[in-house]
Structure formats: structure tokens, C-alpha cells
Amino acid sequence: MNILLTGGLGFIGSHTAVVLAQQGHQVVILDNLCNSQMEVLANLESITGKKLRFYEADIREGLALRKILSDNQIEAVMHFAGLKSVAESAQDPLKYYDNNVCGTINLIEAMQAEKINKFIFSSSATVYGVPQYLPYDEDHPLEPINTYGKTKLQVEEILQDLVKSDPSWSVVALRYFNPVGAHESGLIGESPKGVPNNLMPYICQVASGKLPHLNIFGDDYETKDGTGERDYIHVMDLAEGHVAALNFVNQHPGFHAINLGTGVSYSVYDLIGAFEQAANSMIVRKVQPRRSGDLAIYYAKADKAKNLLGWQAKRDLQVMCKSGWNFHKQKS
Ligand SMILES: NC(=O)c1ccc[n+]([C@@H]2O[C@H](COP(=O)([O-])OP(=O)(O)OC[C@H]3O[C@@H](n4cnc5c(N)ncnc54)[C@H](O)[C@@H]3O)[C@@H](O)[C@H]2O)c1
């Protein structure tokens, strides 16, 4: 199929591009490079051995979008483009609503005009908010506690209304848990601009001496060792989940929200321990007070993805840490 990946040079989009291209799909990438670099494209081409079509464009540019969709006879869109920092979304909410919500409306309007109605959306576990029970299943109440999560929920609601108004649309909102790791080649991985927000790239920068120590925000939570617990998932598992979702949207009109997680939670200390083993180095750490807005623990119920998509995560914490570190070493 001809598939447009918005945000396809970013962390999750680039890994998905590899799996799609290797399965014979025609991958077209659109990215405005606000959180990615052009060199990712060359690395994608060297991993896949294929030339990939790339457009430096913004999802808020309606006319450009329509032209890209029609010139490439796009049949389905995977929408990764978005801003993802919880902290920044609190400081600059309008930037987040504009990019994540208005940008998505603009994209689906362009799709509607070009009569394309298969859509896979990068949603997030942040849509659930404070756990009323765990694991979060897809029927858990949706009460995000930050602006970033609200933008994801708003888009899901817009997509649901769209499907109600026109049942020919086929939409999957994939609610990702905590993606980490990198492609085994070490050529692509998570490479945020500025100081990393996410734990794994931060640990990598401490291990390589770029950052002096890792801050652990709270070691007095009611978790197995007092630190926060998350459902870390290897980015290649996530990428394969998108291919499974693509097969699904081809046959199932409607709106479907599906968790992509492993169903297992690991603490910050678990992740550090696995990383120290993988990198054979000590991570200097400092325990700091809890951060407001952080949840103690959450993880996915992953059964719906298994039942509907026939997908389940395969890679363990060691593989996540080894591949993440391998990417970081090659890059620096
Ligand atoms: N990484 C995570 O922890 C995580 C968890 C849950 C959900 N998500 C969602 O998954 C998606 C992909 O995340 P990621 O980790 O790959 O992030 P990323 O920042 O690495 O990738 C996003 C890409 O989108 C591009 N982009 C952003 N706004 C754009 C715009 N207006 N027009 C065109 N391109 C634009 C960026 O340049 C970047 O290359 C995001 O929507 C994010 O909110 C990520």
C-alpha cells in the first residue's frame, strides 16, 4: 500500500517506516523537522535499501497536504506528527492544541477532500489519567491530568465523531505506553533535541558523561522499590504493532482504541539495573522529591491488541536497554 507517515523521521515513525518498507509498502514521509534531523532519512534508506520519498512540510499546511496525498496516491495515513512533552504542554498549552489538535483536524480534512479514510493515530496512555484500577484496559475512564494528554483525548473524540458521521472511515487510535530502545542496526533511535524528557535517552547521556547524573523523582511511592513503575515497550515491537493495525484498518471500518504495551511494569531502578548490565557502566543517580503530576504506577492490559490485531510485544528489558545504548554509542 501507499502509506503516508506524518512525523516519519521521529522516533516511533522512523522505526515503523523500516518495518513497513521491509514488508513491501510504499512509504512516504512528511515531517517539519521540529524534533528530528534529515540524517534519519539517509539512515532509513541504508537500513531498508530503498529510496523513500520525503517532504519537509507541516501538517497545518492544508494545500501542501492535499498535493502530497494525491501525488502519491496515498491509501492510508499513520499520524505520528505531534509534540509530546508533558512539561512544555503545561507552559505553552496553545502550542500543543494548535499542533496536536488543529494539525490533526487539518490532516483529516485534507484526507477527506482526497477521499482517503484509513487512519492510524498515535495516541497515548496519558489519556487515562489517575488509575482507578490497573492494568488500564481500553474501557478505563478517560481523564487526562495534563494538557498533552488532553490533546490526545480531544483528537480521539474528534475521530470518533468523524466515524459516526461517515462510517466508511476506518480509524485506529493506538494508545502507546512507554516506548524505548532502538533498531538493532544502531542507525536510528530516540534522538531528542535538547535535554531529553524521557528516561532512556537521559540515562544514555549520563552513561556517556554528557549529563552528570540521573535525577530520580521520588523513591517513596507505593511501588515495589519506591520508584515509579511504567510499561516500557521496545520501539520495534511498537513498529510491528502498526503493521498489524494497518492490516486491521483495511478490514474494519469504525473507531477502535487499542493499547500497545507489554502488560508488565518495571520500576526506574529495574530500568537502571538492566541498563547498567547492558552498558557495563554505573549510572550516577540522585533522588529528588516527587514531581507534581507524576503517577506512581501504570501499565497496560494488552489483550485487545492480541485479540484484534494478533500482535503482542516480544522484546524484553535487556533488549530494550542494549539497543538503546548501542544507538547512543554509535551516534555520539
Ligand atoms: N515517545 C513516547 O513516549 C510517546 C508515547 C505515547 C504517544 N506518543 C506519540 O507518538 C507520536 C510520535 O512520538 P515520537 O516519540 O516518535 O516523537 P518524535 O518527536 O520523535 O516524533 C514526532 C515527529 O513529528 C514531527 N512533527 C511534530 N509536529 C509536526 C508538524 N506540525 N508537522 C510535521 N511534523 C511534525 C517532529 O519533527 C518529529 O519528527 C507523537 O504524536 C507522540 O505524542 C509518543
The ligand as a Gaussian input file, in Angstrom:
#p B3LYP/6-31G(d) Opt

LIG

0 1
 N        7.580000       8.584000      22.667000
 C        6.622000       8.465000      23.560000
 O        6.892000       8.289000      24.753000
 C        5.169000       8.515000      23.150000
 C        4.199000       7.920000      23.986000
 C        2.857000       7.998000      23.609000
 C        2.496000       8.650000      22.441000
 N        3.451000       9.231000      21.651000
 C        3.039000       9.944000      20.440000
 O        3.596000       9.288000      19.319000
 C        3.905000      10.223000      18.297000
 C        5.350000      10.045000      17.879000
 O        6.173000      10.200000      19.024000
 P        7.751000      10.149000      18.931000
 O        8.241000       9.669000      20.249000
 O        8.171000       9.467000      17.697000
 O        8.058000      11.704000      18.850000
 P        9.123000      12.475000      17.966000
 O        9.153000      13.868000      18.452000
 O       10.409000      11.729000      17.920000
 O        8.457000      12.414000      16.522000
 C        7.437000      13.282000      16.110000
 C        7.837000      13.832000      14.759000
 O        6.796000      14.705000      14.310000
 C        7.380000      15.854000      13.763000
 N        6.369000      16.923000      13.890000
 C        5.871000      17.481000      15.025000
 N        4.951000      18.410000      14.721000
 C        4.840000      18.425000      13.370000
 C        4.045000      19.176000      12.470000
 N        3.212000      20.120000      12.883000
 N        4.165000      18.929000      11.133000
 C        5.033000      17.982000      10.701000
 N        5.831000      17.251000      11.513000
 C        5.732000      17.479000      12.833000
 C        8.663000      16.081000      14.541000
 O        9.636000      16.806000      13.819000
 C        9.128000      14.635000      14.793000
 O        9.982000      14.186000      13.777000
 C        3.611000      11.610000      18.876000
 O        2.352000      12.010000      18.403000
 C        3.581000      11.358000      20.380000
 O        2.723000      12.260000      21.031000
 C        4.774000       9.158000      21.981000

